């Protein structure tokens, strides 16, 4: 029995790898070096009418190319299936969604812009081109106006240190979470107004506290979307001395959070502005 076990031979399965494409397989780097190759089906070029519209000969690509995908968007396919019953309201909702996506893309932080202009001058470009006002360190004048007539420097120039930003007139319904990141690197920022920006919420204030909490001294968030979490985010701003916000009204939780903030920061002055509907006109 022992002798038969010693004579046992173990056979391992042989895995055969077959390549069905012509030539040897190429690595990912070699494919990038070659670039995009013309697609073929059974040895013939892919028919022109089957290509995506933006890849057909003679078509041009505009700035809306950010919405172009390799495959059709599910919303577009859904709309095409509803063409017989497609209403004006459906088209209006779709267009509203597209405008929101475009605005989010327009507010995103661009490292290329900061690399070319520096953090401060890049912030001046971003905010003034969106109807905001910017004041520099050791200056009493505000930089604002038409983006075509400002004539801001297109290259890095030392001496542009942003000290105050007024976003109360930020265009297209206000600054968003993506736009707050454009305040990164403003080490001299002390004054900031986000008044009447409805997209400012706890996430925006939390990002702001992490970015500019060590230098920001004045903050105006009247008319913003404030909750208890927003007050805890404000508590992380170590240099904050003056806070302006909407009156919490009968919101007991928000009142308690503000009381805790005052207790935690004795040197912080908090001013509440009554909401428009609660203002006494007598």
C-alpha positions as CSV (number, residue, x, y, z in Angstrom):
1,X,0.0,0.0,0.0
2,X,2.8,2.4,0.9
3,X,4.7,1.5,-2.2
4,X,1.6,2.3,-4.4
5,X,1.3,5.7,-2.8
6,X,5.0,6.5,-3.6
7,X,4.4,5.7,-7.2
8,X,1.4,8.0,-7.5
9,X,1.9,10.8,-9.9
10,X,0.1,14.1,-9.5
11,X,-0.9,15.7,-12.8
12,X,-1.6,19.5,-12.9
13,X,-4.0,20.9,-15.5
14,X,-2.5,22.7,-18.3
15,X,-3.9,26.2,-18.9
16,X,-3.8,27.2,-22.5
17,X,-4.0,31.0,-23.2
18,X,-5.4,31.8,-26.6
19,X,-5.2,35.3,-28.2
20,X,-8.0,35.9,-30.6
21,X,-6.7,39.3,-31.8
22,X,-4.1,39.7,-34.5
23,X,-0.5,40.0,-33.2
24,X,0.8,39.7,-29.7
25,X,-1.1,41.4,-26.8
26,X,0.0,45.0,-26.1
27,X,0.4,46.6,-22.7
28,X,-1.7,49.6,-21.6
29,X,1.2,52.0,-22.2
30,X,1.7,50.8,-25.8
31,X,-2.0,51.3,-26.5
32,X,-1.7,54.9,-25.2
33,X,1.3,55.5,-27.4
34,X,-0.5,54.3,-30.5
35,X,-3.5,56.4,-29.7
36,X,-7.1,55.8,-30.7
37,X,-7.2,53.4,-33.7
38,X,-10.0,53.3,-36.3
39,X,-12.6,50.7,-35.4
40,X,-13.1,47.8,-37.7
41,X,-15.8,45.1,-38.0
42,X,-14.9,41.9,-39.9
43,X,-11.9,43.7,-41.4
44,X,-13.9,46.7,-42.6
45,X,-14.0,50.2,-41.2
46,X,-16.8,51.0,-38.8
47,X,-19.8,52.6,-40.7
48,X,-20.0,56.3,-40.4
49,X,-23.7,56.3,-39.5
50,X,-23.0,54.1,-36.4
51,X,-20.4,56.4,-34.8
52,X,-21.4,58.8,-32.0
53,X,-22.4,62.2,-33.4
54,X,-19.5,64.0,-31.9
55,X,-17.0,61.6,-33.6
56,X,-18.5,61.9,-37.1
57,X,-16.6,63.8,-39.8
58,X,-17.6,67.4,-40.0
59,X,-19.1,67.7,-36.5
60,X,-17.7,70.3,-34.1
61,X,-17.5,70.0,-30.3
62,X,-18.5,73.0,-28.2
63,X,-18.1,73.8,-24.5
64,X,-21.1,71.6,-23.9
65,X,-18.8,68.6,-24.6
66,X,-18.8,68.0,-20.8
67,X,-22.2,66.5,-21.2
68,X,-21.2,64.1,-24.0
69,X,-20.7,60.5,-22.9
70,X,-19.6,57.4,-24.6
71,X,-23.0,56.0,-24.2
72,X,-26.3,57.9,-24.3
73,X,-27.4,59.3,-20.9
74,X,-30.2,57.4,-19.2
75,X,-32.3,60.6,-19.0
76,X,-32.0,61.2,-22.7
77,X,-33.0,57.6,-23.4
78,X,-35.9,57.9,-21.1
79,X,-37.0,61.1,-22.8
80,X,-36.7,59.5,-26.3
81,X,-39.0,56.7,-25.1
82,X,-41.5,59.2,-24.0
83,X,-41.5,61.3,-27.2
84,X,-45.1,60.7,-28.0
85,X,-46.1,61.8,-24.5
86,X,-43.3,64.2,-23.9
87,X,-44.5,67.4,-22.2
88,X,-43.0,70.9,-22.0
89,X,-42.6,70.3,-18.3
90,X,-40.3,67.3,-18.9
91,X,-38.1,69.4,-21.3
92,X,-38.0,72.3,-18.8
93,X,-36.9,70.0,-15.9
94,X,-34.2,68.4,-18.1
95,X,-32.9,71.8,-19.1
96,X,-32.9,72.9,-15.4
97,X,-30.8,69.9,-14.5
98,X,-28.4,70.6,-17.3
99,X,-27.9,74.2,-16.2
100,X,-27.2,73.0,-12.6
101,X,-24.6,70.5,-13.8
102,X,-23.0,73.2,-15.9
103,X,-22.9,75.7,-13.0
104,X,-21.3,73.1,-10.7
105,X,-18.6,72.5,-13.3
106,X,-18.0,76.2,-13.7
107,X,-17.4,76.6,-9.9
108,X,-14.9,73.8,-9.5
109,X,-11.4,74.5,-8.3
110,X,-8.9,74.5,-11.1
111,X,-5.3,73.7,-10.1
112,X,-4.1,74.9,-13.5
113,X,-5.4,78.4,-12.7
114,X,-3.7,78.5,-9.3
115,X,-0.4,77.3,-10.8
116,X,-0.5,80.1,-13.4
117,X,-1.7,83.0,-11.2
118,X,-1.1,82.0,-7.6
119,X,-3.8,81.4,-5.0
120,X,-4.7,85.1,-4.3
121,X,-4.8,86.3,-7.9
122,X,-6.6,83.2,-9.0
123,X,-9.3,84.0,-6.3
124,X,-9.5,87.6,-7.6
125,X,-10.2,86.2,-11.1
126,X,-12.8,83.6,-9.9
127,X,-14.9,85.9,-7.7
128,X,-14.8,89.2,-9.7
129,X,-15.8,87.3,-12.9
130,X,-18.9,86.1,-11.0
131,X,-20.1,89.6,-9.9
132,X,-18.4,89.5,-6.5
133,X,-16.2,92.2,-4.9
134,X,-12.7,91.6,-3.6
135,X,-10.6,93.9,-1.4
136,X,-6.8,93.5,-1.1
137,X,-4.6,93.8,2.0
138,X,-3.7,97.4,3.0
139,X,-6.3,98.8,0.5
140,X,-9.7,100.5,1.0
141,X,-10.9,100.0,-2.5
142,X,-13.0,97.1,-3.7
143,X,-12.2,95.3,-7.0
144,X,-15.5,94.7,-8.9
145,X,-17.2,95.5,-12.1
146,X,-17.5,94.1,-15.6
147,X,-15.2,91.1,-16.2
148,X,-14.3,92.4,-19.7
149,X,-13.1,95.8,-18.4
150,X,-11.2,94.8,-15.2
151,X,-8.0,94.1,-17.0
152,X,-6.6,91.8,-14.3
153,X,-3.1,90.4,-14.7
154,X,-3.0,87.1,-16.6
155,X,0.3,86.0,-15.0
156,X,1.5,85.8,-11.4
157,X,2.3,89.1,-9.8
158,X,3.3,89.5,-6.2
159,X,1.4,91.8,-3.9
160,X,-2.1,90.5,-4.5
161,X,-3.2,89.4,-1.0
162,X,-6.9,89.0,-0.7
163,X,-8.2,90.3,2.6
164,X,-12.0,90.5,2.0
165,X,-14.5,88.8,-0.4
166,X,-18.2,89.9,-0.8
167,X,-20.3,87.1,-2.3
168,X,-23.7,88.6,-1.6
169,X,-24.2,89.2,-5.4
170,X,-22.7,85.9,-6.6
171,X,-24.4,85.2,-10.0
172,X,-26.6,82.2,-10.9
173,X,-28.2,81.6,-7.5
174,X,-25.1,81.9,-5.4
175,X,-21.8,80.1,-4.6
176,X,-21.9,76.3,-4.1
177,X,-19.8,73.8,-2.2
178,X,-17.5,73.5,-5.2
179,X,-16.9,77.2,-5.3
180,X,-15.8,77.5,-1.6
181,X,-12.7,75.6,-2.5
182,X,-11.5,78.6,-4.5
183,X,-10.8,80.3,-1.2
184,X,-8.0,77.8,-0.6
185,X,-4.6,79.4,0.1
186,X,-5.9,82.9,1.1
187,X,-3.8,83.2,4.3
188,X,-4.8,86.9,4.7
189,X,-8.5,86.5,4.3
190,X,-10.2,88.1,7.3
191,X,-13.6,89.3,6.0
192,X,-16.2,87.1,4.1
193,X,-19.8,87.7,3.2
194,X,-22.0,84.8,2.0
195,X,-25.3,86.6,2.5
196,X,-28.3,85.3,0.7
197,X,-26.5,82.3,-0.8
198,X,-29.0,79.6,-0.5
199,X,-26.6,76.8,-1.3
200,X,-24.4,77.5,1.7
201,X,-25.0,74.7,4.2
202,X,-23.2,72.7,6.9
203,X,-20.9,71.1,4.3
204,X,-19.8,74.5,2.9
205,X,-19.2,75.9,6.4
206,X,-17.2,72.8,7.4
207,X,-15.0,73.2,4.3
208,X,-14.6,76.9,5.0
209,X,-13.6,76.1,8.6
210,X,-10.9,73.7,7.5
211,X,-9.6,76.1,4.8
212,X,-9.8,79.5,6.3
213,X,-10.6,79.0,10.0
214,X,-7.2,80.2,11.1
215,X,-7.5,83.7,9.5
216,X,-11.2,84.5,9.1
217,X,-12.4,87.1,11.6
218,X,-15.7,88.3,10.1
219,X,-18.4,86.1,8.6
220,X,-21.9,87.0,7.3
221,X,-24.2,84.1,6.6
222,X,-27.6,85.8,6.7
223,X,-30.1,84.0,4.5
224,X,-28.0,80.8,4.3
225,X,-29.2,77.3,5.0
226,X,-28.1,77.0,8.6
227,X,-28.6,74.1,11.0
228,X,-27.2,72.9,14.3
229,X,-24.3,71.2,12.5
230,X,-23.4,74.6,10.9
231,X,-22.9,76.1,14.4
232,X,-20.5,73.3,15.3
233,X,-18.6,73.9,12.1
234,X,-18.3,77.6,13.0
235,X,-16.8,76.6,16.4
236,X,-13.8,75.3,14.5
237,X,-12.9,78.8,13.2
238,X,-10.3,79.8,15.8
239,X,-9.9,83.5,14.7
240,X,-13.6,84.3,14.3
241,X,-14.6,87.5,16.1
242,X,-17.8,88.7,14.5
243,X,-20.6,86.5,13.2
244,X,-23.8,87.8,11.4
245,X,-26.7,85.3,10.8
246,X,-30.4,85.1,10.5
247,X,-32.5,85.1,13.6
248,X,-33.2,81.5,14.6
249,X,-36.7,82.4,15.7
250,X,-38.5,79.5,17.5
251,X,-35.8,76.9,16.7
252,X,-34.8,75.9,20.2
253,X,-32.1,73.6,19.0
254,X,-30.4,76.3,17.0
255,X,-30.8,78.7,19.9
256,X,-29.1,76.2,22.2
257,X,-26.2,75.7,19.7
258,X,-25.7,79.5,19.5
259,X,-25.6,79.7,23.3
260,X,-23.0,76.9,23.4
261,X,-20.9,78.8,20.7
262,X,-21.0,82.0,22.8
263,X,-19.9,80.0,25.8
264,X,-17.1,78.3,23.9
265,X,-15.9,81.6,22.4
266,X,-16.3,84.5,24.9
267,X,-14.6,86.9,22.5
268,X,-17.0,86.2,19.6
269,X,-19.8,88.8,18.9
270,X,-22.9,87.3,17.4
271,X,-25.5,89.5,15.6
272,X,-28.8,88.2,14.4
273,X,-30.8,89.8,11.6
274,X,-34.6,89.3,11.7
275,X,-36.1,87.5,8.7
276,X,-38.0,89.7,6.2
277,X,-41.4,88.2,7.1
278,X,-40.8,89.0,10.8
279,X,-39.7,92.6,10.4
280,X,-42.0,95.1,12.1
281,X,-43.0,97.8,9.6
282,X,-44.7,100.1,12.2
